[in-house]
């Protein structure tokens, strides 16, 4: 697999590169690394999503943890942000999530949290990886082996926290909830019902293989259509581990993470609840978000694409709110990671409190048409220095005259150059994107 840990833990096809043997080794190595940090008998809170492979991976990593003298706090099926919260709430020394988030069912992943609920520091991940390679570590016997204890009220503790963090009630609101047949298949509808909403759940019958299958946050058209058919007020779509949410208004229009971020930031700014008048997002954020925040007197810091980088910048800059267009939104006062359930209820309670349609809240920003082209190339490393590409970008930016934006970047994982153009109309954005993509293909293909 090369380096084990990517930007979001270890992720691969379950039973292939992500084998039971590797899960066992990761469990052992995590305990040894924590013991090196001074934990005599570390406890690790462990949750998984609904993939069939999660069952054998849970058994394997639990065995690895116990074989090295650590204890497992078994949470069962739990969302990623739920595990992050419960790691802190239960006083565990680390948290472990078995999930591949939005990926298809044949994939799975293993991600660790520190006792703070934030991701493990890079140096601890590096040590775990070294220990996996070396096989070092104690092999206790007798009373030294670890134990597995089920935490029966785990999600109840988490949902109680979300209720107090929701920002209001949803009495009378009719909401369709697309659970993606994932980790929030029960907790997502349950939370909205607790807040007073009338809930119509869809894709809430996981069978181990239907997670993210034509549903959830990566296919928001499904919940948008269901909202119209049910004559509901709003829709919410989670991904497989529920660390993100995409919404829909009563007319079936999709509401993405940029729109949620704009509405929440402006509301918090008006209530003097936005520290430093600052928001963090990524280079892919829509131009409409930038303009809406600027008009409200809010500054925005851009990061690389990935909620990990958003969180790192939030902690560095002191921002309390950050997020991505994909639906990862981080409310740092209430969570240590993106949380789809929290995002959904914070957004919907704004509409309920104002007694306005969800579409009005989403209208906090005007979304500029955004066109993305992925160009296969033979030399993505030559992008920055290529004068033909730079000239094509300059021509497009001059034609847009400040009423649009161009972003051309090399993929970090694939032989692709991504060309993104925003403009006042989709036709204009498409024209410039195609022109730049043609030059990229000719210069680097």
Secondary structure, DSSP 8 states (H G I E B T S, - for coil): --SS-BTTBEEEEBTTTB-HHHHHHHHHHHHHHHHHTT-SS-EEEEEE-S-THHHHHHHHHHHHHHHTT-EEEEEEE--HHHHHHHHHHTT-SEEEEE--TTS-TTEEEEEEEETTSSB--HHHHHHHHHHHHH--S----GGGS--EEE-TTHHHHHHHHHHHHS-S--TT-EEEEE-TTSTTTTHHHHHHHHTT-EEEEES----SS-TTSS-SGGGTHHHHHHHHHHT-SEEEEE-TT-S-EEEEETTS-EE-HHHHHHHHHHHHHHTT-SGGGEEEEETTS-HHHHHHHHHTT-EEEEE-SSHHHHHHHHHHHT-SEEE-TTS-EEETTT-SS--HHHHHHHHHHHHHHHT--HHHHHTTS---EEEEEEEE-S-GGGTTT-HHHHHHHHHHHHHHTTSSEEEEEE-SSSSEEEEEEEESSHHHHHHHHHHHHHHHHHHH-
